[in-house]
Amino acid sequence: MTWDDLDAHLDRVPGTVSAYVGRLDAPPTWTRHADAGHYAASTMKVAVLAALHRVAESGALDLDAQVPVVNGFDSAQPGAPRFSCARHYDNDDAVWDRVGGTAPLRWLADRMIVRSSNLATNLVIGQVGLPAVAQVWAAVGARTSVTGRGIEDFAAREAGITNVVSAADLAALLGALATGATAPGQLASPAACAAMLDVLFAQEHREDLAAGLPDGTRIAHKNGWVRGVRHGAGVVLPDDAPPYLIAVCTTTDLAGGDEVEDDACLLLAHISARVWAARHRL
């Protein structure tokens, strides 16, 4: 398999498939439309996680503080009414079961990643603020990615305020976490970066990038999906090769609905498997 072969295969996929693959702290081995903007779906939750840890390290928040679990949020569109999340559109009943009570910020951040809870995400954003998330993207040198609103903020969406990512920016964010876990970096302390990686290792949605790896392979990753979109980004830690970054963003006819959603997962798994096969040559 050559990278040209993989590009030729992806050229036949309807829509846009973007990718970034390479070692940590090295130029990428293979890219494909890596700076193209895609609707972020849940991949933006990694930037929210990083923002939370940065704010906590500044002393402005306590990760173990109990915060109210509510389902009402200020819109990013000035003057718009408050918005709420729909339970049927979420992936985590555990957070919803706490509505009306409290939960630790750290726990909410974990559920935001491991189960991709939308309600938990908006609660965390409510604590850190969108400017703190923007600072995360700036810290890793993102050229395309923007987190402009919370999940299901439809008034903001209709006003053109949206969330965008690119494969290159997601790789930069995951790479900053991975390298920052062993040495001081631009995002947070080594301890905070290691803690965030542990949460990403515990990710329970493993039907795309992780599905293309041998059982037991460690991958710290986050995926995201809505109709027409399927993304995955992570750091893979083989036992027999150095760690590598992989980020794949797809905006295609394969990414929405039931059967086509399965096809989109298979596409990401196929790319992940091809990269794994080339891991010694990255």
C-alpha beads as a LAMMPS data file, in Angstrom:
LAMMPS data file: protein, C-alpha beads

282 atoms
281 bonds

1 atom types
1 bond types

-500.0 500.0 xlo xhi
-500.0 500.0 ylo yhi
-500.0 500.0 zlo zhi

Masses

1 110.0

Atoms # bond

1 1 1 0.000 0.000 0.000
2 1 1 1.254 3.466 -0.867
3 1 1 -0.191 6.784 0.237
4 1 1 -1.008 7.438 -3.423
5 1 1 -3.047 4.236 -3.428
6 1 1 -4.970 5.411 -0.382
7 1 1 -5.558 8.825 -1.960
8 1 1 -6.827 7.149 -5.111
9 1 1 -9.243 5.073 -3.047
10 1 1 -10.508 8.152 -1.202
11 1 1 -10.857 10.114 -4.437
12 1 1 -13.769 7.803 -5.232
13 1 1 -15.624 8.675 -2.018
14 1 1 -18.375 11.261 -2.606
15 1 1 -17.641 14.397 -0.609
16 1 1 -14.540 15.535 1.264
17 1 1 -12.214 13.245 3.191
18 1 1 -9.409 15.002 5.071
19 1 1 -6.551 13.365 6.922
20 1 1 -3.364 13.995 8.876
21 1 1 -1.000 11.166 9.803
22 1 1 2.455 11.381 11.360
23 1 1 4.712 10.950 14.327
24 1 1 4.657 13.265 17.320
25 1 1 6.888 16.339 16.960
26 1 1 7.655 15.597 13.314
27 1 1 6.279 16.703 9.951
28 1 1 3.311 14.623 8.790
29 1 1 3.908 11.518 6.723
30 1 1 0.625 11.800 4.838
31 1 1 -1.956 14.538 4.587
32 1 1 -5.063 14.953 2.510
33 1 1 -6.974 18.270 2.506
34 1 1 -5.687 18.593 6.067
35 1 1 -6.642 22.274 6.451
36 1 1 -10.158 21.895 5.008
37 1 1 -12.854 23.008 7.437
38 1 1 -15.516 20.522 8.525
39 1 1 -18.432 20.914 10.901
40 1 1 -16.841 19.834 14.187
41 1 1 -19.549 17.596 15.663
42 1 1 -18.248 16.218 18.975
43 1 1 -14.536 16.500 18.214
44 1 1 -14.659 20.045 19.627
45 1 1 -15.126 18.463 23.055
46 1 1 -11.373 17.823 23.241
47 1 1 -10.771 21.574 23.090
48 1 1 -13.407 22.082 25.801
49 1 1 -11.639 19.481 27.952
50 1 1 -8.317 21.268 27.512
51 1 1 -9.926 24.626 28.322
52 1 1 -11.323 23.219 31.567
53 1 1 -7.942 21.933 32.718
54 1 1 -6.233 25.195 31.800
55 1 1 -8.774 27.244 33.743
56 1 1 -8.471 24.858 36.698
57 1 1 -4.683 25.193 36.668
58 1 1 -5.056 28.974 36.757
59 1 1 -6.902 28.555 40.049
60 1 1 -10.199 29.928 38.730
61 1 1 -12.008 26.576 38.994
62 1 1 -11.815 23.449 41.134
63 1 1 -12.203 20.256 39.100
64 1 1 -13.735 18.512 42.081
65 1 1 -16.262 21.260 42.821
66 1 1 -19.925 20.326 42.648
67 1 1 -21.824 22.338 40.014
68 1 1 -25.567 22.458 39.325
69 1 1 -26.746 20.087 36.595
70 1 1 -29.304 22.116 34.656
71 1 1 -30.657 21.958 31.126
72 1 1 -30.720 25.614 30.168
73 1 1 -27.917 27.644 28.614
74 1 1 -27.191 31.110 27.259
75 1 1 -27.055 31.253 23.477
76 1 1 -23.921 32.461 21.700
77 1 1 -26.241 34.631 19.617
78 1 1 -26.775 37.925 21.506
79 1 1 -30.413 38.499 22.413
80 1 1 -31.510 34.932 21.646
81 1 1 -33.472 33.006 24.282
82 1 1 -31.773 30.371 26.391
83 1 1 -31.610 26.952 24.796
84 1 1 -31.676 23.377 26.067
85 1 1 -30.509 19.914 25.038
86 1 1 -32.713 17.029 23.921
87 1 1 -32.231 13.862 25.946
88 1 1 -32.915 11.568 22.980
89 1 1 -30.065 13.261 21.089
90 1 1 -27.540 12.552 23.848
91 1 1 -25.433 9.460 24.512
92 1 1 -25.340 9.401 28.293
93 1 1 -28.304 8.897 30.608
94 1 1 -26.006 9.169 33.631
95 1 1 -25.705 12.948 33.246
96 1 1 -29.423 13.388 32.639
97 1 1 -30.222 11.407 35.762
98 1 1 -28.505 14.195 37.748
99 1 1 -30.569 17.073 36.335
100 1 1 -31.823 19.116 39.265
101 1 1 -28.896 18.031 41.413
102 1 1 -25.145 18.543 41.241
103 1 1 -22.092 16.785 39.846
104 1 1 -18.315 17.302 40.063
105 1 1 -16.806 19.185 37.141
106 1 1 -14.222 16.430 36.662
107 1 1 -16.973 13.830 36.318
108 1 1 -18.862 15.964 33.799
109 1 1 -15.679 16.369 31.757
110 1 1 -15.158 12.608 31.777
111 1 1 -18.723 11.950 30.566
112 1 1 -18.278 14.613 27.872
113 1 1 -15.481 12.483 26.401
114 1 1 -16.061 8.830 27.252
115 1 1 -19.788 8.919 26.397
116 1 1 -19.748 12.146 24.340
117 1 1 -22.497 13.692 26.473
118 1 1 -23.868 16.893 24.956
119 1 1 -25.450 17.999 28.224
120 1 1 -22.141 17.581 30.063
121 1 1 -20.387 19.537 27.308
122 1 1 -22.672 22.529 27.644
123 1 1 -22.338 22.436 31.419
124 1 1 -18.543 22.517 31.134
125 1 1 -18.667 25.327 28.555
126 1 1 -20.894 27.224 30.968
127 1 1 -18.147 27.004 33.580
128 1 1 -15.123 27.879 31.406
129 1 1 -16.621 30.142 28.709
130 1 1 -16.103 29.996 24.948
131 1 1 -13.136 32.437 25.017
132 1 1 -11.180 29.853 27.031
133 1 1 -11.844 27.277 24.301
134 1 1 -10.663 29.749 21.666
135 1 1 -7.434 30.148 23.632
136 1 1 -6.846 26.403 23.370
137 1 1 -7.085 26.485 19.582
138 1 1 -4.747 29.483 19.494
139 1 1 -2.253 27.765 21.801
140 1 1 -1.844 24.816 19.415
141 1 1 -1.576 27.049 16.344
142 1 1 -4.910 26.095 14.822
143 1 1 -5.487 27.708 11.446
144 1 1 -9.075 26.645 10.795
145 1 1 -10.829 25.442 13.928
146 1 1 -13.386 27.545 15.804
147 1 1 -15.700 26.660 18.684
148 1 1 -18.346 29.336 18.434
149 1 1 -21.271 27.850 20.330
150 1 1 -22.513 25.063 22.527
151 1 1 -24.266 21.906 21.373
152 1 1 -27.851 22.409 20.097
153 1 1 -27.638 26.207 20.209
154 1 1 -29.892 26.488 17.164
155 1 1 -30.351 30.261 17.329
156 1 1 -26.591 30.692 17.061
157 1 1 -26.417 28.139 14.267
158 1 1 -29.074 29.982 12.282
159 1 1 -27.088 33.199 12.775
160 1 1 -24.039 31.541 11.226
161 1 1 -22.184 30.890 14.492
162 1 1 -20.791 27.388 14.246
163 1 1 -18.097 24.917 15.275
164 1 1 -15.425 24.001 12.734
165 1 1 -12.383 21.727 12.819
166 1 1 -9.726 20.509 10.424
167 1 1 -7.700 17.314 10.454
168 1 1 -4.486 19.307 10.896
169 1 1 -5.830 21.258 13.869
170 1 1 -7.187 18.143 15.591
171 1 1 -3.804 16.476 15.136
172 1 1 -2.090 19.556 16.592
173 1 1 -4.395 19.464 19.629
174 1 1 -3.931 15.738 20.268
175 1 1 -0.208 16.061 19.636
176 1 1 0.075 18.887 22.170
177 1 1 -1.630 16.718 24.788
178 1 1 0.594 13.728 24.044
179 1 1 3.880 15.632 24.097
180 1 1 2.734 17.789 27.000
181 1 1 2.210 14.700 29.139
182 1 1 5.965 14.108 29.306
183 1 1 7.402 17.629 29.185
184 1 1 6.138 21.168 29.776
185 1 1 4.258 22.345 26.702
186 1 1 1.960 25.051 25.406
187 1 1 -1.337 23.643 26.685
188 1 1 -1.099 22.637 30.335
189 1 1 1.179 20.989 32.881
190 1 1 2.421 17.440 32.248
191 1 1 0.118 16.172 35.007
192 1 1 -2.933 17.836 33.442
193 1 1 -2.052 16.608 29.931
194 1 1 -1.575 13.069 31.271
195 1 1 -4.947 13.245 33.020
196 1 1 -6.647 14.371 29.806
197 1 1 -5.004 11.558 27.845
198 1 1 -6.282 9.055 30.406
199 1 1 -9.825 10.291 29.760
200 1 1 -9.312 9.990 25.993
201 1 1 -7.939 6.446 26.434
202 1 1 -11.228 5.569 28.207
203 1 1 -13.344 6.646 25.213
204 1 1 -16.179 4.130 24.809
205 1 1 -17.221 4.921 21.214
206 1 1 -14.754 2.735 19.339
207 1 1 -16.547 2.016 16.088
208 1 1 -14.314 4.019 13.706
209 1 1 -10.562 4.629 14.193
210 1 1 -10.238 2.134 17.046
211 1 1 -12.051 -0.503 14.987
212 1 1 -9.194 -0.447 12.475
213 1 1 -6.605 -1.347 15.110
214 1 1 -5.710 -4.742 16.594
215 1 1 -7.546 -5.562 19.800
216 1 1 -5.824 -4.104 22.822
217 1 1 -4.013 -1.328 20.956
218 1 1 -3.977 1.844 23.025
219 1 1 -5.520 4.897 21.380
220 1 1 -6.367 8.178 23.082
221 1 1 -9.068 9.534 20.805
222 1 1 -12.313 11.381 20.276
223 1 1 -14.780 11.001 17.462
224 1 1 -17.814 12.969 16.357
225 1 1 -20.766 12.466 14.096
226 1 1 -23.934 14.094 12.829
227 1 1 -25.797 13.518 9.589
228 1 1 -23.290 13.939 6.778
229 1 1 -20.269 14.051 9.092
230 1 1 -17.989 11.480 10.725
231 1 1 -14.630 12.373 12.272
232 1 1 -12.018 10.709 14.440
233 1 1 -8.737 11.962 15.876
234 1 1 -6.296 10.326 18.228
235 1 1 -2.845 9.300 19.339
236 1 1 -2.052 5.623 18.745
237 1 1 0.528 3.903 20.966
238 1 1 1.762 0.679 19.325
239 1 1 3.867 -1.720 21.400
240 1 1 6.349 -2.115 18.557
241 1 1 6.631 1.387 17.069
242 1 1 6.669 5.029 18.199
243 1 1 3.330 6.759 18.882
244 1 1 1.626 8.406 15.951
245 1 1 -1.154 10.873 15.280
246 1 1 -4.132 10.148 13.079
247 1 1 -6.983 12.542 12.330
248 1 1 -9.643 11.880 9.709
249 1 1 -12.532 14.226 8.948
250 1 1 -15.276 13.247 6.529
251 1 1 -18.113 15.300 5.132
252 1 1 -19.643 12.838 2.718
253 1 1 -22.777 11.037 1.648
254 1 1 -21.455 8.097 3.690
255 1 1 -21.762 9.877 7.007
256 1 1 -25.462 10.217 7.754
257 1 1 -28.433 7.910 8.222
258 1 1 -28.310 4.300 9.388
259 1 1 -26.652 2.149 6.730
260 1 1 -24.504 5.016 5.454
261 1 1 -23.422 5.784 9.007
262 1 1 -22.043 2.254 9.168
263 1 1 -20.244 2.899 5.876
264 1 1 -18.635 6.055 7.287
265 1 1 -17.384 4.134 10.321
266 1 1 -15.996 1.452 8.034
267 1 1 -14.218 4.102 5.973
268 1 1 -12.447 5.528 9.040
269 1 1 -11.623 2.018 10.239
270 1 1 -10.189 1.207 6.792
271 1 1 -7.955 4.294 6.855
272 1 1 -6.880 3.510 10.420
273 1 1 -5.976 -0.056 9.442
274 1 1 -3.933 1.159 6.461
275 1 1 -2.016 3.581 8.677
276 1 1 -1.437 0.876 11.282
277 1 1 0.038 -1.380 8.595
278 1 1 2.493 1.426 7.753
279 1 1 3.330 2.318 11.379
280 1 1 7.004 1.296 11.076
281 1 1 7.455 3.592 8.075
282 1 1 5.845 6.757 9.390

Bonds

1 1 1 2
2 1 2 3
3 1 3 4
4 1 4 5
5 1 5 6
6 1 6 7
7 1 7 8
8 1 8 9
9 1 9 10
10 1 10 11
11 1 11 12
12 1 12 13
13 1 13 14
14 1 14 15
15 1 15 16
16 1 16 17
17 1 17 18
18 1 18 19
19 1 19 20
20 1 20 21
21 1 21 22
22 1 22 23
23 1 23 24
24 1 24 25
25 1 25 26
26 1 26 27
27 1 27 28
28 1 28 29
29 1 29 30
30 1 30 31
31 1 31 32
32 1 32 33
33 1 33 34
34 1 34 35
35 1 35 36
36 1 36 37
37 1 37 38
38 1 38 39
39 1 39 40
40 1 40 41
41 1 41 42
42 1 42 43
43 1 43 44
44 1 44 45
45 1 45 46
46 1 46 47
47 1 47 48
48 1 48 49
49 1 49 50
50 1 50 51
51 1 51 52
52 1 52 53
53 1 53 54
54 1 54 55
55 1 55 56
56 1 56 57
57 1 57 58
58 1 58 59
59 1 59 60
60 1 60 61
61 1 61 62
62 1 62 63
63 1 63 64
64 1 64 65
65 1 65 66
66 1 66 67
67 1 67 68
68 1 68 69
69 1 69 70
70 1 70 71
71 1 71 72
72 1 72 73
73 1 73 74
74 1 74 75
75 1 75 76
76 1 76 77
77 1 77 78
78 1 78 79
79 1 79 80
80 1 80 81
81 1 81 82
82 1 82 83
83 1 83 84
84 1 84 85
85 1 85 86
86 1 86 87
87 1 87 88
88 1 88 89
89 1 89 90
90 1 90 91
91 1 91 92
92 1 92 93
93 1 93 94
94 1 94 95
95 1 95 96
96 1 96 97
97 1 97 98
98 1 98 99
99 1 99 100
100 1 100 101
101 1 101 102
102 1 102 103
103 1 103 104
104 1 104 105
105 1 105 106
106 1 106 107
107 1 107 108
108 1 108 109
109 1 109 110
110 1 110 111
111 1 111 112
112 1 112 113
113 1 113 114
114 1 114 115
115 1 115 116
116 1 116 117
117 1 117 118
118 1 118 119
119 1 119 120
120 1 120 121
121 1 121 122
122 1 122 123
123 1 123 124
124 1 124 125
125 1 125 126
126 1 126 127
127 1 127 128
128 1 128 129
129 1 129 130
130 1 130 131
131 1 131 132
132 1 132 133
133 1 133 134
134 1 134 135
135 1 135 136
136 1 136 137
137 1 137 138
138 1 138 139
139 1 139 140
140 1 140 141
141 1 141 142
142 1 142 143
143 1 143 144
144 1 144 145
145 1 145 146
146 1 146 147
147 1 147 148
148 1 148 149
149 1 149 150
150 1 150 151
151 1 151 152
152 1 152 153
153 1 153 154
154 1 154 155
155 1 155 156
156 1 156 157
157 1 157 158
158 1 158 159
159 1 159 160
160 1 160 161
161 1 161 162
162 1 162 163
163 1 163 164
164 1 164 165
165 1 165 166
166 1 166 167
167 1 167 168
168 1 168 169
169 1 169 170
170 1 170 171
171 1 171 172
172 1 172 173
173 1 173 174
174 1 174 175
175 1 175 176
176 1 176 177
177 1 177 178
178 1 178 179
179 1 179 180
180 1 180 181
181 1 181 182
182 1 182 183
183 1 183 184
184 1 184 185
185 1 185 186
186 1 186 187
187 1 187 188
188 1 188 189
189 1 189 190
190 1 190 191
191 1 191 192
192 1 192 193
193 1 193 194
194 1 194 195
195 1 195 196
196 1 196 197
197 1 197 198
198 1 198 199
199 1 199 200
200 1 200 201
201 1 201 202
202 1 202 203
203 1 203 204
204 1 204 205
205 1 205 206
206 1 206 207
207 1 207 208
208 1 208 209
209 1 209 210
210 1 210 211
211 1 211 212
212 1 212 213
213 1 213 214
214 1 214 215
215 1 215 216
216 1 216 217
217 1 217 218
218 1 218 219
219 1 219 220
220 1 220 221
221 1 221 222
222 1 222 223
223 1 223 224
224 1 224 225
225 1 225 226
226 1 226 227
227 1 227 228
228 1 228 229
229 1 229 230
230 1 230 231
231 1 231 232
232 1 232 233
233 1 233 234
234 1 234 235
235 1 235 236
236 1 236 237
237 1 237 238
238 1 238 239
239 1 239 240
240 1 240 241
241 1 241 242
242 1 242 243
243 1 243 244
244 1 244 245
245 1 245 246
246 1 246 247
247 1 247 248
248 1 248 249
249 1 249 250
250 1 250 251
251 1 251 252
252 1 252 253
253 1 253 254
254 1 254 255
255 1 255 256
256 1 256 257
257 1 257 258
258 1 258 259
259 1 259 260
260 1 260 261
261 1 261 262
262 1 262 263
263 1 263 264
264 1 264 265
265 1 265 266
266 1 266 267
267 1 267 268
268 1 268 269
269 1 269 270
270 1 270 271
271 1 271 272
272 1 272 273
273 1 273 274
274 1 274 275
275 1 275 276
276 1 276 277
277 1 277 278
278 1 278 279
279 1 279 280
280 1 280 281
281 1 281 282
